[in-house]
Amino acid sequence: MPESVPPLSGLVQRGHIAEHLADEFINAVIDHVYLPIAASEYRAALTEGFERILDAVEAEEFAVDAGRELGELLVALQVTKPLGATACARIVAAVPDVLSPEPSDRSRRRAAQLIAEFTGGYASALTDRIFEGQALVYGAADLARRSAEEGARQAQARTRIMFEHAGSPIFIADEEGRVLEASPMMTALMESNRALLGPDGDDVRRLLADDPREVARTLDELSELDDESATRFLEHGTLISDGDISVGRWALSRVRSHDGRPALIVGVGHDVTELRVMHAKLDHLAHHDPLTGIPNRRSLEAAVAQAVRTGPVGFCLVDLDDFKSINDRLGHAAGDQLLIAVTRRLQSALAGKGALYRVGGDEFAVLVLPPFHARDAVEVVQRTLARPLDVQASGPRGDYVTVPVRIGASVGVTASSPERTTVEVLIAAADPGLYRSKDARRS
């Protein structure tokens, strides 16, 4: 049964790669996370998650579930700081290069899609984790109801005990925003934001969102619901917490009294500043090429979708000539330097004329901005790359030497039209011109 050997060896190799990725991640975050389980179990769980990522990148039928599952796994493993999420996303971005010295455009696109799903899964799981404390809202609402209806000292004592031991800002307020009960963290938050609380310094509604109209709409919506377990969420982006500007996210419920007394508002808050920072970092990773730092194909797709709404736009597909032979001759590190140098030079030359994107290994795209035309961009690209670029390569004695490298580019051009409104169609339309350009440059 010799035919079974290659798949088996591939599986073994895949397992080793996944273990390596798990170790790389652990080394990046070990000083910043708490291990909720034994280190061996932690590593095994991460290895399994990265194996699914590897499978997804190379599968015949691509599915993005592995990205979302990896994000959820990180939160389950108590990796809730932006550093951990960013480290994991960078590892996923590098998977195509780990699997092949010459990764395909397909594998890079898949990695970008997996990062996007990872972002969504991580953010969703982290939000769920943050609001597992939502039970506090219902508990506080129940106790508030008992206090309002019974006026019992015992119910009030239970409320006070719960608030005093709460690890979150919690409040019970009347519908005018006057706080009736507050946890210690809520009291501290109100004191730090006294200037926001209105002329009388007691309107907690002003801490719930930046726009008072949004607060009013949300509370009106809650007042019209019969379900007292209904919860609505608001965010305030400029709260002061521990001397720093923070983003506060609030879960709100409305508690009715059944004896004619006014309803009460119950709120539980969480500081989601780090979550917002993490969102921004992961969004940047999902939309930018990790090597050159310029926008990637995913960004290009969004830019094209936006640009074609206002009229035709020019499009250039740029392929570096003989990059593979240069990469093989000087080494992958020098090849990476060359790609970065090409990117910087093209970005500078195209400033104000077009936006540069990396869409593949040695392929770039230029979205040409009116009033410039795609043909103008071709001339800019080829003139800009006419001068050699300096890269550091390994010398004969194991040292590094500066090597001037000449590299040209073949360019295909097209423009959007009612029939050409996606990146895929624009690339297909530009391809013939690119190959004609390549043939002409060889002759």
Backbone hydrogen bonds, N-H to C=O, Kabsch-Sander energy under -0.5 kcal/mol:
donor,donor_aa,acceptor,acceptor_aa,energy
4,S,1,M,-1.6
5,V,2,P,-1.6
8,L,4,S,-1.7
9,S,5,V,-3.0
10,G,6,P,-2.6
11,L,7,P,-2.4
12,V,8,L,-2.3
13,Q,9,S,-2.6
14,R,10,G,-2.7
15,G,11,L,-2.4
16,H,12,V,-2.1
17,I,13,Q,-2.5
18,A,14,R,-2.6
19,E,15,G,-2.3
20,H,16,H,-2.3
21,L,17,I,-2.5
22,A,18,A,-2.4
23,D,19,E,-2.6
24,E,20,H,-2.4
25,F,21,L,-2.3
26,I,22,A,-2.6
27,N,23,D,-2.6
28,A,24,E,-1.4
29,V,25,F,-1.4
30,I,26,I,-2.1
32,H,29,V,-2.8
33,V,29,V,-0.9
42,Y,38,A,-2.5
43,R,39,A,-2.6
44,A,40,S,-2.2
45,A,41,E,-2.5
46,L,42,Y,-2.1
47,T,43,R,-2.7
48,E,44,A,-2.2
49,G,45,A,-1.9
50,F,46,L,-2.7
51,E,47,T,-2.3
52,R,48,E,-1.7
53,I,49,G,-1.4
54,L,50,F,-2.6
55,D,51,E,-2.6
56,A,52,R,-2.3
57,V,53,I,-2.2
58,E,54,L,-1.4
59,A,55,D,-1.2
62,F,60,E,-0.7
67,G,64,V,-1.3
68,R,64,V,-1.2
69,E,65,D,-2.8
70,L,66,A,-1.9
71,G,67,G,-1.9
72,E,68,R,-2.3
73,L,69,E,-2.3
74,L,70,L,-2.1
75,V,71,G,-1.5
76,A,72,E,-2.1
77,L,73,L,-1.8
78,Q,75,V,-1.9
79,V,74,L,-2.8
80,T,78,Q,-1.3
84,G,81,K,-0.9
85,A,81,K,-1.4
86,T,82,P,-2.7
87,A,83,L,-2.3
88,C,84,G,-2.2
89,A,85,A,-2.3
90,R,86,T,-2.2
91,I,87,A,-1.7
92,V,88,C,-2.3
93,A,89,A,-2.3
94,A,90,R,-1.3
95,V,91,I,-0.6
95,V,92,V,-1.1
97,D,94,A,-0.6
98,V,94,A,-1.7
99,L,95,V,-2.4
100,S,96,P,-1.5
108,R,104,S,-1.8
109,R,105,D,-2.6
110,R,106,R,-2.4
111,A,107,S,-2.2
112,A,108,R,-2.2
113,Q,109,R,-2.2
114,L,110,R,-2.6
115,I,111,A,-2.2
116,A,112,A,-2.0
117,E,113,Q,-2.3
118,F,114,L,-2.8
119,T,115,I,-2.7
120,G,116,A,-2.0
121,G,117,E,-3.0
122,Y,118,F,-3.0
123,A,119,T,-2.6
124,S,120,G,-2.5
125,A,121,G,-2.5
126,L,122,Y,-2.7
127,T,123,A,-2.5
128,D,124,S,-2.4
129,R,125,A,-2.4
130,I,126,L,-2.8
131,F,127,T,-2.2
132,E,129,R,-1.3
133,G,130,I,-0.7
134,Q,131,F,-1.7
135,A,132,E,-1.3
136,L,133,G,-1.9
137,V,134,Q,-1.3
138,Y,134,Q,-1.4
139,G,135,A,-2.9
140,A,136,L,-3.1
141,A,137,V,-2.9
142,D,138,Y,-2.6
143,L,139,G,-2.4
144,A,140,A,-2.8
145,R,141,A,-2.5
146,R,142,D,-2.2
147,S,143,L,-2.5
148,A,144,A,-2.8
149,E,145,R,-2.8
150,E,146,R,-3.0
151,G,146,R,-0.8
151,G,147,S,-1.5
152,A,146,R,-0.6
156,Q,152,A,-2.0
157,A,153,R,-2.5
158,R,154,Q,-2.3
159,T,155,A,-2.3
160,R,156,Q,-2.4
161,I,157,A,-2.6
162,M,158,R,-2.4
163,F,159,T,-2.5
164,E,160,R,-2.7
165,H,161,I,-1.3
166,A,163,F,-1.2
170,I,168,S,-0.6
171,F,267,G,-2.1
172,I,181,E,-2.4
173,A,265,I,-2.9
174,D,178,R,-2.2
175,E,263,A,-0.6
177,G,174,D,-2.0
180,L,172,I,-3.5
181,E,172,I,-1.8
183,S,170,I,-2.5
187,T,183,S,-2.6
188,A,184,P,-2.3
189,L,185,M,-2.1
190,M,186,M,-2.6
191,E,187,T,-2.1
192,S,188,A,-2.2
193,N,189,L,-1.3
194,R,191,E,-1.1
196,L,193,N,-1.9
197,L,193,N,-0.6
197,L,194,R,-1.2
201,G,198,G,-1.2
202,D,197,L,-0.8
203,D,197,L,-2.2
204,V,177,G,-2.7
204,V,202,D,-1.0
206,R,203,D,-1.7
207,L,204,V,-2.2
208,L,205,R,-1.3
209,A,205,R,-0.5
210,D,235,E,-0.9
214,E,211,D,-1.0
215,V,211,D,-1.4
216,A,212,P,-2.4
217,R,213,R,-2.4
218,T,214,E,-2.2
219,L,215,V,-2.6
220,D,216,A,-2.3
221,E,217,R,-2.2
222,L,218,T,-2.2
223,S,219,L,-1.9
224,E,220,D,-1.0
224,E,221,E,-0.6
225,L,222,L,-1.1
228,E,226,D,-0.8
230,A,227,D,-1.5
232,R,252,L,-2.0
234,L,250,W,-1.8
236,H,248,G,-2.6
239,L,246,S,-1.9
241,S,239,L,-0.6
241,S,244,D,-3.0
244,D,241,S,-2.0
246,S,239,L,-3.7
248,G,236,H,-2.8
248,G,246,S,-0.6
249,R,247,V,-0.5
249,R,270,H,-2.7
250,W,234,L,-3.2
251,A,268,V,-2.7
252,L,232,R,-3.0
252,L,250,W,-0.5
253,S,266,V,-2.5
255,V,264,L,-3.2
256,R,254,R,-0.5
257,S,261,R,-0.6
264,L,255,V,-2.9
265,I,173,A,-3.5
266,V,253,S,-2.9
267,G,171,F,-2.3
268,V,251,A,-2.1
269,G,169,P,-2.8
270,H,249,R,-1.9
272,V,247,V,-2.5
272,V,270,H,-0.8
276,R,272,V,-2.2
277,V,273,T,-2.2
278,M,274,E,-2.9
279,H,275,L,-2.5
280,A,276,R,-2.2
281,K,277,V,-2.3
282,L,278,M,-2.9
283,D,279,H,-2.5
284,H,280,A,-2.0
285,L,281,K,-2.3
286,A,282,L,-2.4
287,H,283,D,-1.1
288,H,284,H,-0.7
288,H,285,L,-0.7
289,D,294,I,-3.4
293,G,289,D,-2.1
296,N,287,H,-1.8
297,R,358,R,-0.5
300,L,296,N,-2.2
301,E,297,R,-2.6
302,A,298,R,-1.6
303,A,299,S,-2.6
304,V,300,L,-2.9
305,A,301,E,-2.1
306,Q,302,A,-1.8
307,A,303,A,-2.9
308,V,304,V,-2.6
309,R,306,Q,-0.8
310,T,307,A,-1.6
314,G,368,V,-0.8
315,F,414,T,-2.6
316,C,366,V,-2.3
317,L,412,G,-3.0
318,V,316,C,-0.6
318,V,364,F,-3.1
319,D,410,S,-2.8
320,L,362,D,-2.1
321,D,408,G,-2.4
323,F,320,L,-0.8
326,I,322,D,-1.7
327,N,323,F,-2.9
328,D,324,K,-2.6
329,R,325,S,-2.1
330,L,326,I,-2.7
331,G,327,N,-1.9
335,G,331,G,-2.2
336,D,332,H,-2.6
337,Q,333,A,-2.1
338,L,334,A,-2.4
339,L,335,G,-2.2
340,I,336,D,-2.2
341,A,337,Q,-2.7
342,V,338,L,-2.9
343,T,339,L,-2.3
344,R,340,I,-2.5
345,R,341,A,-2.3
346,L,342,V,-2.7
347,Q,343,T,-2.8
348,S,344,R,-2.1
349,A,345,R,-2.2
350,L,346,L,-2.5
351,A,347,Q,-0.7
351,A,348,S,-0.6
353,K,350,L,-3.0
354,G,350,L,-2.4
355,A,367,L,-2.3
357,Y,365,A,-2.5
358,R,295,P,-2.1
359,V,357,Y,-0.6
359,V,363,E,-1.6
360,G,363,E,-1.6
364,F,318,V,-2.8
365,A,357,Y,-2.6
366,V,316,C,-2.3
367,L,355,A,-2.4
368,V,314,G,-2.2
368,V,366,V,-0.8
369,L,353,K,-2.7
372,F,369,L,-1.7
376,D,373,H,-0.6
377,A,373,H,-1.5
378,V,374,A,-1.8
379,E,375,R,-1.7
380,V,376,D,-2.0
381,V,377,A,-2.8
382,Q,378,V,-2.5
383,R,379,E,-2.3
384,T,380,V,-2.4
385,L,381,V,-1.8
386,A,383,R,-1.0
387,R,384,T,-0.6
389,L,405,V,-3.0
391,V,403,V,-2.1
393,A,391,V,-0.5
393,A,401,V,-2.7
394,S,330,L,-0.6
395,G,399,D,-4.6
398,G,395,G,-1.6
401,V,393,A,-3.0
403,V,391,V,-3.3
403,V,401,V,-0.5
405,V,389,L,-3.4
407,I,385,L,-0.6
407,I,405,V,-0.5
410,S,319,D,-2.8
412,G,317,L,-2.4
414,T,315,F,-2.2
416,S,313,V,-2.6
417,S,420,R,-1.3
420,R,417,S,-1.0
421,T,419,E,-0.6
426,L,422,T,-2.4
427,I,423,V,-2.9
428,A,424,E,-2.0
429,A,425,V,-2.1
430,A,426,L,-2.0
431,D,427,I,-1.9
434,L,430,A,-1.9
435,Y,431,D,-2.4
436,R,432,P,-2.1
437,S,433,G,-2.3
438,K,434,L,-2.3
439,D,435,Y,-2.5
440,A,436,R,-2.4
441,R,437,S,-2.0
442,R,438,K,-1.4
443,S,439,D,-1.5
